[in-house]
């Protein structure tokens, strides 16, 4: 497992102590992150399950999604968290965020992902509306 955070000081002690979790103190937009995911994929083949849950501005989330475009492959799962802000349905004054980033990404590259509505709605509520995506 890999976790990426620009501020390593906020990481829970349990995560720091777990030898199965690799931590990168880095911007999620860094090419080093994409390179590490590629290296991990080479060492351990199989599907990637990626979760975006950092800076929630539309620009940042869109840039994260774009940075993973050449990293994620068919069958991989991408979850874009907190797409419920900016009135989808909570925090209406937030401004463009993850939901709008998902929509913009889909407008630019409509065939990259399919929405995984089954998992998104499994528990009747989600913090990631339209944010459960499976790479085609």
Helices and strands as residue ranges (DSSP letters): E 2-5, G 8-10, H 13-17, E 22-25, H 31-43, E 49-52, H 58-67, E 77-80, H 98-108, E 113-115, H 117-120, E 132-135
